[in-house]
């Protein structure tokens, strides 16, 4: 599976964010729960802002945790 992390809005939705494919205006994600859930623009924008600000740190953590064979799903 490509590098990703999960974001949850408790009781509303959970998504898998593919952060290497995100840009300053685009959030690349897969809805995990509910399958046809809706993410508000303000939530999407907040996630995009954090992804773009921390993309290198996210990749470093992915490499150190996932690429060692540990499961963090």
Secondary structure, DSSP 8 states (H G I E B T S, - for coil): --S-EEEEETTTEEEEE-GGG--SS---EEEEESTT----HHHHHHHHHHHHHHHHHHHHHHHHHTTTT----
